[in-house]
């Protein structure tokens, strides 16, 4: 099979073509390689906020929900404005580095902020 594709979910080599969809017998995942390529292209367009707006270094954002600060009793309240963010490539999903007044330097996930 020259057109063999590995499963995008479990990377199994046992995936097979069933009409327009590919199936993985190991994990049960079904996908359309054309749609998956379009989704990968959208995902590569950078960091987006909770509303889908693209974020860039230096932007100002607003926190949309109360966030507990790990290892502390502090809480970042929803509605807190954060200026001059920096986009990072955090492995744990925290892709925004910033300084918040009264709390200090911390990392945030883009899904909990909206562009101001």
DSSP file (Angstrom, degrees, kcal/mol; ACC not computed):
  #  RESIDUE AA STRUCTURE BP1 BP2  ACC     N-H-->O    O-->H-N    N-H-->O    O-->H-N    TCO  KAPPA ALPHA  PHI   PSI    X-CA   Y-CA   Z-CA
    1    1 A X    >         0   0    0      0, 0.0     3,-0.6     0, 0.0     0, 0.0   0.000 360.0 360.0 360.0 113.1    0.0    0.0    0.0
    2    2 A X  T 3   +     0   0    0      1,-0.2     0, 0.0     0, 0.0     0, 0.0   0.745 360.0  55.8 -81.6 -24.3    1.6    3.2   -1.2
    3    3 A X  T 3  S+     0   0    0      2,-0.1    -1,-0.2     0, 0.0     2,-0.1   0.040  74.6 147.8 -98.6  27.4   -1.1    5.5    0.3
    4    4 A X    <   -     0   0    0     -3,-0.6     2,-0.4    12,-0.0    12,-0.1  -0.412  26.4-168.0 -65.8 132.9   -0.8    4.2    3.9
    5    5 A X        -     0   0    0     10,-0.2    10,-0.3    -2,-0.1     2,-0.2  -0.973  16.7-128.5-123.9 137.0   -1.6    6.8    6.5
    6    6 A X        -     0   0    0     -2,-0.4     7,-0.2     1,-0.1     2,-0.2  -0.554  37.5 -95.2 -81.0 150.7   -0.9    6.5   10.2
    7    7 A X     >  -     0   0    0      5,-2.1     4,-1.7    -2,-0.2    -1,-0.1  -0.460  26.0-145.7 -64.5 129.5   -3.7    7.3   12.7
    8    8 A X  T  4 S+     0   0    0     -2,-0.2    -1,-0.1     1,-0.2    -2,-0.0   0.690  95.7  47.8 -71.2 -16.4   -3.5   10.9   13.9
    9    9 A X  T  4 S+     0   0    0      3,-0.1    -1,-0.2     1,-0.0    -2,-0.0   0.905 133.1   7.4 -90.7 -47.0   -4.7   10.0   17.3
   10   10 A X  T  4 S-     0   0    0      2,-0.1    -2,-0.2    19,-0.0    -1,-0.0   0.421  90.5-124.7-117.8  -1.0   -2.6    6.9   18.3
   11   11 A X     <  +     0   0    0     -4,-1.7    -3,-0.1     1,-0.2     2,-0.1   0.701  50.5 164.9  63.4  22.9   -0.1    6.8   15.4
   12   12 A X    >   -     0   0    0      1,-0.1    -5,-2.1    -6,-0.1     3,-0.5  -0.422  38.2-148.5 -69.8 143.7   -1.0    3.2   14.6
   13   13 A X  T 3  S+     0   0    0     -7,-0.2    -1,-0.1     1,-0.2    -8,-0.1   0.426  85.1  83.1 -89.4   0.1    0.2    1.9   11.2
   14   14 A X  T 3   +     0   0    0    -10,-0.1    11,-0.4     2,-0.0    -1,-0.2   0.311  59.9 130.2 -87.8   8.9   -2.9   -0.3   11.0
   15   15 A X    <   -     0   0    0     -3,-0.5     2,-0.3   -10,-0.3     9,-0.2  -0.302  37.8-166.4 -64.7 146.4   -5.2    2.4    9.6
   16   16 A X  E     -A   23   0A   0      7,-2.4     7,-2.8   -12,-0.1     2,-0.4  -0.957  21.9-111.6-136.6 155.4   -7.2    1.5    6.5
   17   17 A X  E     -A   22   0A   0     -2,-0.3     2,-0.3     5,-0.2     5,-0.2  -0.708  26.7-179.6 -88.7 131.0   -9.3    3.4    3.9
   18   18 A X  E >   -A   21   0A   0      3,-3.4     3,-1.2    -2,-0.4     2,-0.6  -0.715  63.8 -64.2-130.0  80.3  -13.0    2.8    3.9
   19   19 A X  T 3  S-     0   0    0     -2,-0.3    -1,-0.0     1,-0.2    -2,-0.0  -0.682 117.8 -12.5  78.4-119.0  -14.4    4.9    1.1
   20   20 A X  T 3  S+     0   0    0     -2,-0.6     2,-0.3    -3,-0.1    13,-0.3   0.578 128.3  69.3 -92.5 -10.2  -13.8    8.6    1.9
   21   21 A X  E <  S-A   18   0A   0     -3,-1.2    -3,-3.4    11,-0.1     2,-0.4  -0.764  70.3-138.0-109.3 154.0  -12.8    8.0    5.5
   22   22 A X  E     -AB  17  31A   0      9,-3.1     9,-2.1    -2,-0.3     2,-0.3  -0.870  22.2-159.3-102.8 143.8   -9.8    6.4    7.2
   23   23 A X  E     -AB  16  30A   0     -7,-2.8    -7,-2.4    -2,-0.4     2,-0.5  -0.933  11.8-149.6-125.7 147.1  -10.4    4.1   10.2
   24   24 A X     >  -     0   0    0      5,-1.7     4,-2.1    -2,-0.3     5,-0.2  -0.965   2.2-165.4-115.6 115.4   -8.1    2.9   12.9
   25   25 A X  T  4 S+     0   0    0     -2,-0.5    -1,-0.1   -11,-0.4   -10,-0.1   0.727  86.3  58.7 -71.9 -19.6   -8.9   -0.5   14.3
   26   26 A X  T  4 S+     0   0    0      1,-0.1    -1,-0.2     3,-0.1    -2,-0.0   0.932 126.2  10.5 -76.4 -46.3   -6.7    0.0   17.4
   27   27 A X  T  4 S-     0   0    0      2,-0.1    -2,-0.2   -15,-0.0    -1,-0.1   0.540  96.0-121.2-111.4  -9.4   -8.4    3.1   18.8
   28   28 A X     <  +     0   0    0     -4,-2.1     2,-0.2     1,-0.3    -3,-0.1   0.568  56.6 153.9  82.9   8.7  -11.6    3.3   16.7
   29   29 A X        -     0   0    0     -5,-0.2    -5,-1.7    -6,-0.1     2,-0.4  -0.511  25.5-164.4 -75.9 137.1  -10.8    6.8   15.4
   30   30 A X  E     +B   23   0A   0     -7,-0.2     2,-0.3    -2,-0.2    -7,-0.2  -0.960  16.5 163.0-118.2 140.1  -12.3    7.8   12.0
   31   31 A X  E     -B   22   0A   0     -9,-2.1    -9,-3.1    -2,-0.4     2,-0.6  -0.995  38.2-129.6-154.2 157.2  -11.1   10.8   10.0
   32   32 A X     >  -     0   0    0     -2,-0.3     4,-2.5   -11,-0.2     3,-0.3  -0.952  19.4-149.1-104.8 117.6  -11.1   12.4    6.6
   33   33 A X  H  > S+     0   0    0     -2,-0.6     4,-1.7   -13,-0.3    -1,-0.1   0.799  96.5  55.3 -62.0 -28.3   -7.5   13.3    5.6
   34   34 A X  H  > S+     0   0    0      2,-0.2     4,-1.4     1,-0.2    -1,-0.2   0.925 112.0  42.1 -68.6 -43.9   -8.7   16.3    3.6
   35   35 A X  H  > S+     0   0    0     -3,-0.3     4,-2.3     1,-0.2    -2,-0.2   0.878 112.0  55.3 -68.8 -38.9  -10.5   17.8    6.6
   36   36 A X  H  X S+     0   0    0     -4,-2.5     4,-2.2     1,-0.2    -1,-0.2   0.875 105.6  52.2 -62.9 -37.6   -7.6   16.9    8.9
   37   37 A X  H  X S+     0   0    0     -4,-1.7     4,-1.8    -5,-0.2    -1,-0.2   0.893 109.9  48.7 -66.3 -39.1   -5.2   18.9    6.7
   38   38 A X  H  X S+     0   0    0     -4,-1.4     4,-1.9     2,-0.2    -2,-0.2   0.890 111.1  50.2 -66.9 -39.3   -7.5   21.9    6.8
   39   39 A X  H  X S+     0   0    0     -4,-2.3     4,-2.3     1,-0.2    -2,-0.2   0.891 109.3  51.4 -65.6 -40.0   -7.8   21.7   10.5
   40   40 A X  H  X S+     0   0    0     -4,-2.2     4,-1.4     1,-0.2    -1,-0.2   0.878 108.3  52.2 -64.2 -37.7   -4.0   21.5   10.9
   41   41 A X  H  < S+     0   0    0     -4,-1.8    -1,-0.2     1,-0.2    -2,-0.2   0.893 110.8  47.3 -66.2 -39.4   -3.6   24.5    8.7
   42   42 A X  H >< S+     0   0    0     -4,-1.9     3,-1.5     1,-0.2    -2,-0.2   0.889 109.5  53.7 -67.1 -39.1   -6.0   26.5   10.9
   43   43 A X  H >< S+     0   0    0     -4,-2.3     3,-0.7     1,-0.3    -1,-0.2   0.808 102.7  58.7 -66.2 -28.8   -4.2   25.3   14.1
   44   44 A X  T 3< S+     0   0    0     -4,-1.4    -1,-0.3     1,-0.2    -2,-0.2   0.375  78.8  92.6 -81.9   5.7   -0.9   26.6   12.8
   45   45 A X  T <  S-     0   0    0     -3,-1.5    -1,-0.2     1,-0.3     2,-0.2   0.339  96.8-102.6 -84.6   8.7   -2.2   30.1   12.4
   46   46 A X    <   -     0   0    0     -3,-0.7     2,-0.3     8,-0.1    -1,-0.3  -0.517  58.2 -25.9 107.5-173.3   -1.0   31.1   15.9
   47   47 A X        -     0   0    0      8,-0.4     8,-2.9    -2,-0.2     2,-0.3  -0.608  57.1-168.2 -83.5 135.8   -2.4   31.7   19.3
   48   48 A X  B     -C   54   0B   0     -2,-0.3     6,-0.2     6,-0.2    -2,-0.0  -0.923  15.6-125.3-125.1 150.5   -6.1   32.7   19.6
   49   49 A X    >   -     0   0    0      4,-2.5     3,-1.6    -2,-0.3    65,-0.2  -0.096  46.7 -80.5 -81.5-173.5   -8.1   34.0   22.5
   50   50 A X  T 3  S+     0   0    0     63,-2.8    64,-0.1    60,-0.5    61,-0.1   0.751 132.3  48.7 -62.3 -25.2  -11.4   32.5   23.8
   51   51 A X  T 3  S-     0   0    0     62,-0.3    -1,-0.3     2,-0.1    63,-0.1   0.427 121.4-104.2 -94.8  -0.5  -13.4   34.3   21.0
   52   52 A X  S <  S+     0   0    0     -3,-1.6     2,-0.3     1,-0.3    -2,-0.1   0.521  72.0 144.0  91.3   5.7  -11.0   33.1   18.2
   53   53 A X        -     0   0    0      1,-0.1    -4,-2.5    -5,-0.0    -1,-0.3  -0.610  55.5-111.0 -78.7 137.3   -9.2   36.4   17.7
   54   54 A X  B     -C   48   0B   0     -2,-0.3     2,-0.3    -6,-0.2    -6,-0.2  -0.434  31.3-148.7 -69.4 140.6   -5.5   36.1   16.9
   55   55 A X        -     0   0    0     -8,-2.9    -8,-0.4    -2,-0.1     2,-0.3  -0.801  14.6-175.0-108.3 151.6   -3.1   37.3   19.6
   56   56 A X    >   -     0   0    0     -2,-0.3     3,-1.8   -10,-0.1    29,-0.2  -0.930  39.6 -76.1-139.0 162.3    0.3   38.8   19.2
   57   57 A X  T 3  S+     0   0    0     -2,-0.3    29,-0.2     1,-0.2     3,-0.1  -0.346 117.1  25.9 -57.6 136.9    3.2   39.9   21.4
   58   58 A X  T 3  S+     0   0    0     27,-3.4    26,-0.6     1,-0.3    -1,-0.2   0.323  89.2 135.2  91.3  -7.5    2.4   43.2   23.1
   59   59 A X    <   -     0   0    0     -3,-1.8    26,-2.4    26,-0.2     2,-0.4  -0.243  52.4-127.2 -68.1 161.4   -1.4   42.9   23.0
   60   60 A X        -     0   0    0     23,-0.2    56,-2.6    24,-0.2     2,-0.3  -0.925  30.6-176.8-108.2 138.4   -3.6   43.7   25.9
   61   61 A X  E     -DE  82 115C   0     21,-2.8    21,-3.4    -2,-0.4     2,-0.4  -0.874  20.8-135.7-131.6 163.7   -6.1   41.0   27.1
   62   62 A X  E     -DE  81 114C   0     52,-2.8    52,-2.2    -2,-0.3     2,-0.2  -0.983  24.2-123.2-120.6 131.9   -8.8   40.6   29.7
   63   63 A X  E     - E   0 113C   0     17,-2.6    16,-3.5    -2,-0.4    50,-0.2  -0.561  19.4-159.8 -71.8 134.6   -9.1   37.5   31.9
   64   64 A X        +     0   0    0     48,-2.3     2,-0.3    -2,-0.2    14,-0.2   0.558  66.7  22.4 -99.5  -8.2  -12.7   36.1   31.4
   65   65 A X  S    S-     0   0    0     47,-0.5     2,-0.2    12,-0.1    -1,-0.1  -0.987  92.2 -83.1-151.5 159.3  -13.0   34.0   34.6
   66   66 A X        -     0   0    0     -2,-0.3     2,-0.5    12,-0.1    11,-0.2  -0.439  45.8-163.6 -64.4 132.1  -11.5   33.7   38.0
   67   67 A X  E     -F   76   0D   0      9,-2.8     9,-3.2    -2,-0.2     2,-0.2  -0.980  13.1-135.8-124.1 126.0   -8.2   31.8   38.0
   68   68 A X  E     -F   75   0D   0     -2,-0.5     2,-0.7     7,-0.2     7,-0.2  -0.568  21.2-127.1 -75.7 140.7   -6.5   30.3   41.0
   69   69 A X    >   -     0   0    0      5,-2.2     3,-1.6    -2,-0.2     5,-0.2  -0.812  29.3-119.5 -90.7 119.3   -2.8   30.9   41.2
   70   70 A X  T 3  S+     0   0    0     -2,-0.7     3,-0.1     1,-0.3     4,-0.0  -0.334  94.6  15.0 -62.8 132.6   -1.1   27.5   41.7
   71   71 A X  T 3  S+     0   0    0      1,-0.3     2,-0.3    -2,-0.1    -1,-0.3   0.606 119.4  73.3  81.3  13.3    0.9   27.3   44.9
   72   72 A X  S <  S-     0   0    0     -3,-1.6    -1,-0.3     2,-0.2    -3,-0.1  -0.943  80.0-124.7-148.8 166.1   -0.7   30.4   46.4
   73   73 A X  S    S+     0   0    0     -2,-0.3     2,-0.1    -3,-0.1    -3,-0.1   0.346  76.4 113.7 -95.1   6.2   -4.0   31.6   47.9
   74   74 A X        -     0   0    0     -5,-0.2    -5,-2.2    29,-0.0     2,-0.4  -0.391  50.4-157.9 -76.7 154.6   -4.2   34.4   45.3
   75   75 A X  E     -F   68   0D   0     -7,-0.2     2,-0.8    -2,-0.1    -7,-0.2  -1.000  15.1-139.2-133.9 133.0   -6.9   34.6   42.6
   76   76 A X  E     -F   67   0D   0     -9,-3.2    -9,-2.8    -2,-0.4     2,-0.1  -0.844  33.8-137.2 -88.3 113.9   -6.8   36.4   39.3
   77   77 A X    >   -     0   0    0     -2,-0.8     3,-1.6   -11,-0.2   -14,-0.2  -0.388  19.7-100.1 -75.1 147.5  -10.3   37.8   39.1
   78   78 A X  T 3  S+     0   0    0      1,-0.2   -14,-0.2   -14,-0.2    -1,-0.1  -0.439 110.6  37.6 -61.8 137.5  -12.3   37.8   35.9
   79   79 A X  T 3  S+     0   0    0    -16,-3.5     2,-0.3     1,-0.3    -1,-0.2   0.324  79.3 143.4  98.0  -6.2  -12.2   41.2   34.2
   80   80 A X    <   -     0   0    0     -3,-1.6   -17,-2.6   -17,-0.2     2,-0.4  -0.513  45.9-136.3 -67.9 128.8   -8.5   41.8   35.1
   81   81 A X  E     -D   62   0C   0     -2,-0.3     2,-0.5   -19,-0.2   -19,-0.2  -0.731  16.6-164.6 -90.0 135.9   -6.7   43.6   32.3
   82   82 A X  E     -D   61   0C   0    -21,-3.4   -21,-2.8    -2,-0.4     2,-0.3  -0.983   7.6-158.3-122.0 123.5   -3.3   42.4   31.4
   83   83 A X        +     0   0    0     -2,-0.5    16,-0.5    16,-0.4   -23,-0.2  -0.690  62.4  13.6-102.5 154.3   -1.1   44.6   29.2
   84   84 A X  S    S-     0   0    0    -26,-0.6    -1,-0.2    -2,-0.3   -24,-0.2   0.927  76.0-169.2  54.9  59.9    1.9   43.7   27.0
   85   85 A X        -     0   0    0    -26,-2.4   -27,-3.4    -3,-0.3     2,-0.4  -0.334  11.2-145.7 -74.5 161.2    1.6   40.0   26.8
   86   86 A X  E     -G   97   0E   0     11,-2.2    11,-3.4   -29,-0.2     2,-0.4  -0.999  12.7-132.5-129.0 128.1    4.3   37.7   25.4
   87   87 A X  E     +G   96   0E   0     -2,-0.4     2,-0.3     9,-0.2     9,-0.2  -0.652  30.3 179.9 -83.1 133.2    3.4   34.6   23.5
   88   88 A X        -     0   0    0      7,-2.1     2,-0.5    -2,-0.4    19,-0.0  -0.756  37.4-118.8-125.1 172.5    5.4   31.5   24.5
   89   89 A X        -     0   0    0     -2,-0.3     2,-0.2     7,-0.0     6,-0.1  -0.539  42.6-178.5-110.4  63.2    5.5   27.9   23.4
   90   90 A X    >   -     0   0    0     -2,-0.5     3,-1.1     4,-0.3     5,-0.1  -0.447  24.4-151.1 -69.7 130.4    4.5   26.4   26.8
   91   91 A X  T 3  S+     0   0    0      1,-0.2    -1,-0.1    -2,-0.2     4,-0.1   0.734  95.1  56.7 -71.8 -22.4    4.4   22.6   26.8
   92   92 A X  T 3  S-     0   0    0      2,-0.2    -1,-0.2     1,-0.0     3,-0.1   0.286 124.1 -97.5 -94.8  11.0    1.7   22.6   29.5
   93   93 A X  S <  S+     0   0    0     -3,-1.1     2,-1.2     1,-0.2    17,-0.4   0.292  88.3 124.7  93.9 -10.5   -0.8   24.7   27.5
   94   94 A X        +     0   0    0     15,-0.2    -4,-0.3     1,-0.2    15,-0.3  -0.715  26.9 163.0 -83.7  97.7    0.1   28.0   29.1
   95   95 A X        +     0   0    0     -2,-1.2    -7,-2.1    13,-0.4     2,-0.4   0.251  47.8  73.6-107.1  12.7    1.0   30.0   26.0
   96   96 A X  E     -GH  87 108E   0     12,-1.9    12,-2.9    -9,-0.2     2,-0.4  -0.990  57.5-165.6-127.6 124.4    0.9   33.6   27.4
   97   97 A X  E     +GH  86 107E   0    -11,-3.4   -11,-2.2    -2,-0.4     2,-0.3  -0.909  28.5 143.3-105.2 136.3    3.6   35.0   29.7
   98   98 A X  E     - H   0 106E   0      8,-2.5     8,-2.7    -2,-0.4     2,-0.4  -0.957  47.1-114.6-159.0 171.8    2.7   38.3   31.4
   99   99 A X  E     - H   0 105E   0    -16,-0.5     2,-0.5    -2,-0.3   -16,-0.4  -0.989  26.1-159.8-118.4 130.3    2.9   40.4   34.6
  100  100 A X  E >>  - H   0 104E   0      4,-2.4     4,-3.1    -2,-0.4     3,-2.1  -0.939  27.4-110.0-112.8 129.2   -0.3   41.1   36.5
  101  101 A X  T 34 S+     0   0    0     -2,-0.5    -2,-0.0     1,-0.3     0, 0.0  -0.309 103.5  12.9 -56.8 131.2   -0.4   44.0   38.9
  102  102 A X  T 34 S+     0   0    0      1,-0.1    -1,-0.3    -2,-0.0    -3,-0.0   0.243 131.3  51.9  86.7 -13.2   -0.5   42.8   42.5
  103  103 A X  T <4 S-     0   0    0     -3,-2.1     2,-0.3     1,-0.1    -2,-0.2   0.708  90.9-146.1-119.8 -47.1    0.4   39.3   41.6
  104  104 A X  E  <  -H  100   0E   0     -4,-3.1    -4,-2.4     2,-0.0     2,-0.2  -0.733  48.4  -3.7 112.0-161.1    3.6   39.4   39.5
  105  105 A X  E    S+H   99   0E   0     -2,-0.3     2,-0.3    -6,-0.2    -6,-0.2  -0.465  72.1 145.1 -73.0 136.7    4.9   37.3   36.6
  106  106 A X  E     -H   98   0E   0     -8,-2.7    -8,-2.5    -2,-0.2     2,-0.4  -0.973  42.9-112.4-160.2 170.5    2.8   34.3   35.5
  107  107 A X  E     -H   97   0E   0     -2,-0.3     2,-0.3   -10,-0.2   -10,-0.2  -0.893  28.6-168.7-112.7 143.3    1.7   32.2   32.6
  108  108 A X  E     -H   96   0E   0    -12,-2.9   -12,-1.9    -2,-0.4     2,-0.4  -0.879  23.7-118.0-126.4 158.5   -1.9   32.0   31.3
  109  109 A X    >   -     0   0    0     -2,-0.3     3,-1.8   -15,-0.3   -15,-0.2  -0.811  22.9-132.1 -93.2 139.7   -3.7   29.8   28.8
  110  110 A X  G >  S+     0   0    0    -17,-0.4     3,-1.3    -2,-0.4   -60,-0.5   0.719 101.5  70.6 -65.6 -20.4   -5.2   31.7   25.9
  111  111 A X  G 3  S+     0   0    0      1,-0.2    -1,-0.3   -62,-0.2   -62,-0.1   0.619  96.3  53.4 -72.2 -11.0   -8.5   30.0   26.3
  112  112 A X  G <  S+     0   0    0     -3,-1.8   -48,-2.3   -49,-0.0   -47,-0.5   0.204 103.7  64.3-107.6  14.3   -9.1   32.1   29.5
  113  113 A X  E <   -E   63   0C   0     -3,-1.3   -63,-2.8   -50,-0.2     2,-0.4  -0.925  60.0-154.8-132.6 158.5   -8.5   35.5   28.0
  114  114 A X  E     -E   62   0C   0    -52,-2.2   -52,-2.8    -2,-0.3     2,-0.2  -0.978  35.5 -98.4-130.2 150.0  -10.1   37.8   25.4
  115  115 A X  E      E   61   0C   0     -2,-0.4   -54,-0.3   -54,-0.2   -60,-0.0  -0.428 360.0 360.0 -68.0 132.9   -8.4   40.5   23.4
  116  116 A X              0   0    0    -56,-2.6   -55,-0.2   -34,-0.2    -1,-0.1   0.447 360.0 360.0 -87.5 360.0   -9.0   43.9   24.8
